[in-house]
Amino acid sequence: MTATTSADTTAPAVVDLRPMIPQERHATVFAALEALDPGATFVLINDHAPIPLLQRVEQTWPGRFTIDFLRDGPDVWQVAIIRSSD
């Protein structure tokens, strides 16, 4: 996965869940989160507000990730997920 830090000029990785079947979505996001380096970001794209998913992320990794809604519907949601510098 390509990710970015504040000193990196590459674009963050994008995880687009829209073409995936619902059963694959959470596992895909969790794998991306596990692979994300400290200080790096990826952008999640979804066809609905991913609130339950983001709540589960916080329950699984309390305080490890910062969430920033880049686009908040009504048809597409884009969420930047930033891993804290450990």
C-alpha positions in Angstrom: 0.0 0.0 0.0 1.3 3.5 -0.8 0.8 5.9 2.0 1.9 9.4 2.8 3.4 11.3 5.7 3.7 15.0 6.1 7.2 14.9 4.6 6.1 12.7 1.7 4.8 14.2 -1.6 3.0 11.1 -2.8 -0.7 10.9 -2.6 -2.3 8.8 0.1 -3.6 5.3 -0.8 -7.2 5.1 -1.7 -9.5 2.3 -0.5 -12.7 2.4 -2.6 -15.3 0.1 -1.0 -18.1 0.8 -3.5 -17.4 -2.0 -5.9 -16.9 -4.6 -3.1 -19.6 -6.9 -1.7 -20.5 -5.9 1.9 -18.9 -9.0 3.4 -15.5 -7.9 2.1 -15.5 -4.3 3.2 -14.6 -4.4 6.9 -11.8 -6.9 6.3 -10.4 -4.8 3.6 -10.3 -1.7 5.8 -8.9 -3.5 8.7 -6.1 -5.0 6.5 -5.3 -1.4 5.2 -5.2 -0.1 8.8 -2.9 -2.8 9.9 -0.5 -2.0 7.0 -0.6 1.7 7.6 2.7 3.2 8.9 2.7 5.6 11.8 2.0 9.1 10.5 0.6 7.8 7.2 -2.9 8.3 5.7 -5.3 6.5 3.5 -8.6 7.7 2.1 -11.7 5.5 2.4 -14.4 5.9 -0.2 -17.9 4.5 0.4 -21.5 4.8 -0.8 -22.8 5.5 2.7 -21.6 7.1 5.9 -19.2 4.5 7.4 -20.1 5.4 11.0 -20.4 1.7 12.4 -17.1 0.9 10.7 -15.3 3.9 12.2 -16.8 3.1 15.7 -15.4 -0.4 15.4 -12.0 1.0 14.4 -12.0 3.1 17.5 -13.0 0.1 19.7 -10.3 -2.1 18.2 -7.5 0.5 18.2 -8.5 3.3 20.7 -6.8 6.5 19.9 -4.5 5.1 17.2 -6.3 6.8 14.2 -7.6 10.2 13.4 -10.7 10.5 11.2 -11.3 13.4 8.8 -14.4 13.5 6.7 -13.3 14.9 3.3 -16.7 14.4 1.6 -19.9 13.8 3.6 -22.5 12.4 1.1 -25.1 12.4 -0.1 -23.9 9.9 -2.7 -20.2 9.4 -1.9 -18.3 9.6 1.4 -14.6 10.1 1.6 -12.8 9.7 4.9 -9.1 10.3 5.5 -7.8 7.9 8.2 -4.5 9.0 9.7 -2.4 6.7 11.9 -0.9 8.5 14.9 2.8 8.6 15.2 3.4 5.8 17.8 
